Amino acid sequence: MTASPPKPKITTLVEKLSLRDSVSAEEIAALQDVLGPPREVKAGADIVRQHAHPLHSTLLISGFSARYSTLSDGARQITEINVSGDFIDLHSLLMKQMDHGVLALTDCVVAFAPHAKLIHLTERHPHLSRLLWLDTIIDAAIHRQWLVAMGRRSGLAHIAHLVCELYLRLKAAGQADEMRFDLPLTQAVLGDALGLSTVHVSRLITELRGEGVVQWANGQVEILDWRRLAEIAEFDAAYLRLQSEPV
């Protein structure tokens, strides 16, 4: 008898969705059934190619990935960092052709949800569909905040805002605790996310340390003074919708 393929672990996705509304056992099972077996993607590889026409959406089970766009000269702009529990291209179900790519920033584990199965899920589980729709709306809200940060915030406020955001998103997925989280990203990657040089990123991290608000070394961040960090960032977590509001 051929063994059944392993089921992907969706704990981080369920934890995140459950913050916003209750998720039933039937809905959890439906999410599990729509996903294929887990797959590994090495750091630096594309999970979704820019301009591709994917036939599935991808759940990030572990690791960090990033949405990005490239210019003709090879310059890259990261437009969102994805964390465990994110459906990194759920919008491709309706968008069809991707106007950006998704890159594995670290070694990642992913699972694919075929679009045909997702369509069937939306027809059978309307409440779960609304929760997943909310997830794509929050993605749009994150993009708006990144746009404001890129255009109007100082470099220090920008990087402080990113730290606040990533901490709360990782905490929502059960991946951060006690004001600590892993952030195994290079300064070059952070520079692509912030629109800054690696030298400038290094100076800003040093400045945050000097302000006494974070310890940041060896891919680990500890927030020492959340109130002051949020003050520097002018951070308002409302856009992340981390409170329970039934949909």
N, C-alpha and C positions, 0 to 999 in steps of 0.2 A: 504494500500500500504506500502510495506517495504521500509524504508528510505535507501538511498544510503549511503555506508560507507564514512566517512569524507576523504577528500583528504589531503595528507600530504603537509605541507608548504615547498616549495623548494627554497625559496628566497635566502638562503645562497649559495646553489649550483649554482644557476643562476648567482648570483653576482660574484662568483669565476670564472666561465667559461667565463663570459662576459669581464673579464679583459684581456683575451687572444685572444678572437675573438668575433664577434657579434653572438648572439644567437637569432634566429627568434622566433616569436610567435608560429609558427608551431612546432618548436623544443622544446620549453618550454612545449607545450601541450603534445607532445610525451613523454617527461620525466615524466610529471604528470601522464599520463595514464599508464605508465609501473609500477608505484609504487602502492603498496597496502596501506591500511589505516595506520595511525601512531600507533605505539605501544610503551609502556613505558618499560624500562629495569632499574632495580634498581642497584645502585652502588654495585660493587663487583660481579655481575653476568656476566657470559660469554654471549657475543652476538654471537660469533662464537667459537665453540669448536676446540681445536687443534686436527688435524687429521680427522676432520669431512669432509663429502662430501656434502656441501650445495647445495641446488637446487635453491638458490636465492642469489643475492648480496644485501648488506645492505647499505642504505644511513643514515648517522648520521645527524639528523635534529637539535638536540640540545644536549648539554652536552659534556663531554670529554671521549674518550675511548682510548685504547692502544693495539697495536699489541704486543704479547709477546711469548716467548718460555720458557719452563721449563726444568730443568735438573732432573735426577733421584733422586737427594737429595732434590728436592723441590725448589731449587734456581730458581728465575725468572729474566729474562732479558727482559725489555721493549725495543722494536726495533723501535717504532714510536708512537707518541701521535697523536691521531686523534681529529679534531675539527669540529664544525658545517659545513656542506656542503661537508664533505668527504664521498665518497663511500669507506667504510672501507675494503671491500673485492671484489671489482669489478673484480679483477684478478681471482677469483674463477670460473668465467664463463668459462675460458679455463684451469685453473689449476686443477679443479675438487677436488682433496683432498688437504685440507689445511695443510701446514707444520708448522703453528703457530696458536695461538688463538687470539681472540679479546675480551678484557675485558672492561666492563663499569667502568670507574674510578669515575664517578659521576652518579647521576640519569640521564638517557638519554631517548630521544625520537628517534625512528628509523622508517624506512619504508623499506619493502622488495620489491625487483624487481626480480620476477621469471626469471630464466635464459632463459626459452622459450620465454618470452616477450622481453628480452634484445636481443636475437638473431634476433627476428623479427625487433626490432628497428634498429639494425645495418644494416639490409638489406634495410630498407626503408629510412633511414636518414644517408647517408654516412658522411656528414660534422659533424653531432653531434657525430657519432661514432669516428671520428678522435679526436674530443675534449675530449671525454671520454678516448680514448687511450692515449692522452697526459697526462691526469690526472694520469694514471697508470705509465707512464714514469717518471713523477715528483715524485711519490712515490718512485721509484727506486733511483732517485737522492737524495731524503731525506735520504734513507738508506745509500747511499755512504758517505754523509756528516757525518752521525752519526758514521759510521765506522772510518772515519778519526779522528773525535773528540775523540772516545773511545781509539784509538791507539796512537795518536800523540799530542793531545792538552793537556795543563795543566788542572787541575780541574777547575780553575777559567775561563779559556778560554772556556772550555766545557759548563759550566752552562751559561756563557754569550752568547754563540752561540745559546743555546736552547731558551733563552729569546728573542733574536733577531728573530729567526725563528718563534716562536709561535706568537709573536706580528704581524709579517707581514702576517702570514697565517690567523690569526683571523681578521685582518684588511681587507684582501681580501674577507672575508665572511661577512663583515659588523658587526663584533663582537668586534671591538676595535676602539678606537678613542682618539685623543689628547694624544698619547703616554701612554694610560692606557688600561689595560685589566684585566679581572678576570682570576685567575689561582687557582681554589679551589682544589689543589692537595697536598697531604701530603708529608712530607719530605721523608717518606719511598718510596712512588711512584717515587718521583724525584730521589731517590737513585737507584731504579731499572732501571730507564732510563739512568742514568749517570754511572752506575756501581760503585757506591760509597756508603759508609755507611751513615746513617742518621746524625751521628755526623759530618762527613766531609761535607755533604750538608749544614748543619746549619752554619758551619764555612765559607763556600764559600758565602752563602747569606749575612752573616755579612760582609764579605770582600767587596762584591759588594756595599753594603750600605756605607761602609767606604770609598770606592773610589768615592762616590758621584754620581754614575751613575744610581742608582735605589732607589725607596722606595718600600719595599716589606713587606706587613703585612696583616694578616687576609684574605688571598686568593686573594689579589689584588696587581698588579704590576704597578708602574708608572715609566717610563723611564725618567730620569732627563737629561741625556747627551747621546743622541743616538750616536754621533760621537765617543765618548770615549768608549762606550759599544761595538760598532762594531769593534773598534781598538783592544780592549782586546780579542775579539772573533776571530779576523781576518775573519770577516763575509763578504761574497760576496753573495748577494741575487740572482745572476744569475740562480742558480739551481732551484729556485722557479718559474721561468718563469712568472713574474707578469706583463710583458709588453704585449701590443697587437701585436701579430704576427699571421695573419690569417693562418689557417690550411686548 
